[in-house]
Amino acid sequence: MTSRERIRSIISGVPADRCGLWLGNPHGDSWPALHAYFGTRTQEELRRKLGDDLRWICPQFFADAYRDPRGFAMFDEGLRKKRHGQAGPLADCEDPAELEDFPWPNPNYLHFDSCLEALRQAGDVYRASGFWTCFYHNVMDLFGMENYMVKMYTHPAVVQAVTDKVCGFYFEANERFFAAAGDLVDGFFFGNDFGTQTDLICGPAQFDQFILPWFVRFTEQAHAHGHQALLHSCGAIHKVIERLIAAKVDCLHPLQARAADMDAETLARDFKGRIAFMGGVDTQYLLVHGTPEEVKADVRRVKQLLGPCLVVSPSHEALLPNVPPENFAALAEAALEA
């Protein structure tokens, strides 16, 4: 069974020859130590050496994907901030009419050549792609986090209008990209962190009103193009997983193991057999402070609880340099055990 066949099968809910493995997307500062430990020179060489089944190849990874003649990046006015807590450019907006003059991204400035070539060169692995479509965070940045949460109550029409602008762009961007990529893509992988360490960022009622409708449209868009729908959401999102399953999400990532009710036991009890899982190996403590044998034991535990429809992966994809390479190796070794 090839890696591509394996992950497709797992995400479709059909057990494969073993659980899958995705090493995640380690932070740039992590790679020098990993290469030194494993004797590799490129990320692809390391992934192949450790048996990684999946490649995340997102159009936004490529510098030439968006070419605004004014020099703006996508959502440039909102994303130039350093953190979500700052007030955004739309913090004082109280009327949807004010939005018409805002420099919204233009899908005509999109270019996919670099991403399509990377997909063609990926080999027989599962290709997770599509625009990251992090609309929740884009809207949050455009208002500022506190303003966004407050305006859900005080100015819902403005929040809805901004959400429609952001999501309308992503929907059209994905339509154009999926049409160009065809069967080079296996799964639409997109991310919006709905949770904190202990709960949702916004309440379930606000989730239903402002987030879920477009979220459903994006999962439907993936399926309409023949792609599986993989959702990334960090944090404690247990309260809305039923909604995500109803929205026909095929796979949930990254299963933040130490967030409230996101442990493997709880997820297995409440949702196993109705959605595939990707992640679950704790990056907050275990991979940083555990021994290789402790890492292997936990990978086996997670596989027992969440498998066989599981892609073993860190509980946050951007592994930091504080994860010892020997623990990275232990994760991969235990994941590949039958």
N, C-alpha and C positions, 0 to 999 in steps of 0.2 A: 504494500500500500504506500503510495507516495504521500508526502506531506500535504499536498494540496487535497488529495482525496481524503486523507485522515481528518483534517480540520473541517472540511465541508461536511463530512459525515457526522462528526461530533456536534457541530452547530445545528445540524438538521435534526438532532435528537436520536441518532442511530449510533450505538457504540462502535468504535473502530478497533484496530488491533491493539491499541494502547491509548492512554490519555495523550493529549497534545502538549506541546511546549512552545511558549513564546517567552523569550528572554527580556521582553520589554524594550524600552527605548532609553537606555542609560544616558544620564547627563553627560555632556561633552567632557567635563572634567574627570569622569570616571574611566574613560577609554584608555588613557596611557597606562594605568596600572593593570587593567585587564589585558591589554596587549603584551605587557611585560611578563605577566604571569603565564599566559597561554601560548606565548611565542607566535603571536599573529601580528599582522600589519594593518589589516582593514577590518571594518565591522563585518562585512560579508564573510570573510575568511573565518572569523571567530564564530559567527552564527552557524556556519556549516560544520565547523569542528565540533560544536556542542550539540548539534542536531536540532536546531531551531526550526520549527515548522511554518512560521508565519513571518511575512514582511509587511510592515506598515508603510505604505507609499502614498503619501498625501500630497495633493497638488500644492498646498501651502508650504511644503518643505522646500520648494524650488523658487529661487529669487526672481525668476522671470515669469512666474505664474500670473502676476498682476502688474500691468504696465500702464499706469495712469500717466498721461502726458504732463500732468501737473506735478508729478513726483510723489503723490500721495500713496500710502499703502491702503489696503482694505480697512475701512473704519478708522482711518488715520486720526481723525479728530478725537476719537474716544480712547484709542489704545496707546497713545503716546504717554499716558499716565504711568506712574510706577506701581501703583497698588489700587485695589478696588475701593479702598476707603476714601479716596479723594473725590471731590465733586467733579462731575463730568460736564461736558459742554452743553448738555441738555438739562442740567440740574434745575434751571429756573423755568423750563418750558411748561406752560399751562394750557396751551391751545394746540391741537393737532395741526392747525393751519401754519403754525410757526415752523413746522418741519420741512416745508417745501423748499426752503432755501438752503437746507443743510447739505453738505457735500457727501451724499450717499455714494457707495461704490457702484460702479457701472459694469455689468457683466460683459460689455463689449470690450473691456480692457483685459479680459482673461486670455491666457495662452497656456496650452497643455502639453506642448511638445516635449519638454524635459521630463515631465511626469510620465507621459505615455512611453517614452523610451525606457525609463527605469522599470516600468511594468513589463515591458517586452523582455528585458534582460534579467528578470527576477528568477527565472528558472521554475522548476516544478514545486513551488511552495504556494501556500495560501496567500493571496494578495488582498489585504485590507486597505481600502482606499476611499475616495470621495472627499469632498471638502469637510474639514473638521466640524464645521457647522455649530460652533459654540455660541449659539445665539443668546443663551441665558447670560453668559459672561459679557458679550458685546453690549447687550442692553444695560446690564449692570454698570459697565464702564461709561456708557454714554450718559447715564444719570448720576453715577456714583452709587455705591451700594445702599447707603442709608436712604438717599433720595428715591431710589428705585423701590425699596420696600414700602416707604411711606406713600409714594404716588400710586401704588396699587390700590390704596384706600382713598386718597384724596383726588387723584386725577386718573382714573382707570382708562378713560378714552385716550389720553396721551400715551400711557404705557402700552395700550393695545396698538396704537398707531405706530409707535417706534418698533414694537415687536414685529409688526407686519412689514415694515420697511427692511429690517434686518433679515427676517426669514424669507421675504420675497426675493432678496438678492441671493441668498444661499440656495433656495429652491431652483432658481434659474441657473445658477452656477453648476449645481449638481446635474440638472437636466442636460446641459451642454457637455459636461465632462463625461457622464455615463454614456451619452450618445457617441462620443468620440472613442471611449475606451472599450465599449462592448464587453466581450468575454475575457478581457485582460483582468477584470476586477471580479473577485469572488464575493467580497462582503463590503457593505457600506459601514465604515467605522467612524462614528461621530461622538463628540463629547460635550457634556454639560455637567459640571459638578453641582448636584442638587443638595448635597449634604455637608454638614459639619461633622466633627467627631462624635457629637451626641444626638443630632436630630437634623431635620430639614432646615434649609436656610429660610425658605418661606413656608407658610402653612399649606396643608393639602388643598384647602379651598382656593387659594391663590394659584397653586400649581395647576389645578383643574381649569381655572379661568384663563390664565395668561401663558401657560407653558404647554400643557398637554395637547391642545388642538393642533398647534404646529408640529409638535413632536409626532403626533399620529400621522400627519401628512408626510413627514420625512421617512418614517418607517414604511409607509405605503409606497412612497417614491422608490425606495430601495427594492421592494418586492416587485414593483411594476417593471423594473429593469432587470429582473432575474437575479438580484443580489440578496444575500442574507443581511440582516440588520443587526449590527453590533453596537451596543451603547456603552460608552464610558461615563461613569459617574462616581467620583470619589465620595466618601462620607457615609453617614448613616441615612440610607434611603429606603430602609425596610418598609416604611409606611406607604410608599408609592410603587413598590415592585409589582403588586397585583395590577396596578394601572399599566405598568410597562408590559406585563405579560398580555393584558387585554389589548394593548396597542400592537401586539405581534412582534415585539422585540425577540430576536432569536438567541442572543447571547448577551450576558451582562458582565461587564468589566469595571473595575479591577477587584471588587470584593475586599474593601478596606478592612482587614481582619480584626483590627482593634477598635473600630468604630461600633457604636451601639447597635446590637442586633445584626451585625454583619459577619459574625463568626460562622465558620463552616457548619457547625452543628445546627444553628438556627436556620441558616439558608437551606440546608438539606431537609430539615423538618418541614419547612413551610413552602418550598418552591421546587424541590428536586423533581425532575421528570417533566416539568412544564417550561423550562428555559435552560439553555446551556450556560455554563459558567466559564469565565476566564480570569485567572488571578488567584487570590486567596492566600498567598504565602507572605506572611507579615514582614513589611519593610520598616515598620516603626521601631521594633525591638529585635525580633528574631534574627533577621538577616544582618543586622548591625552588630549585635552583641552575642549571638548564639555561636556554638561550635558547629563545624561541618556535620557532625553526627546528629546534632540537635536539628539542624536544618533538614537533613534527610528524613529524620523521623517525622517532622511536621509535614513535609511534602507527602509522605506516605499516608499520614492521617487525613490530610485534605483530600487526597485521591480516594481514600476509602469512603469518606463522607459524601463528596460531591461528584465523584466519578460514576460511571465511565464517561459521561458527556461533559468533560472538563478539559480545558486547556490550562495546564499548570503555568503560572506566571506570578511575578511579584505583585503584591497588593497595591503598589503604585509603580507605573511603568518607568518613571524617570529615576532609576536607581542612582544614588549619590555616591561620591567617593568614599563615604564612611562604611560602605558594604565591602568586607574583605573579599578579594577574588576567590579565595578557597570556598567561601559560602555561596558565591555565584556558581562555582563548579558543582558544589554539592546539590544545589537546586536542580541543575540540569541533569545530573547523574540520576537522582532519584525520580525525576519526572519521566525519564526514558525507560525505567524499569517496567516490565510487563505486569 
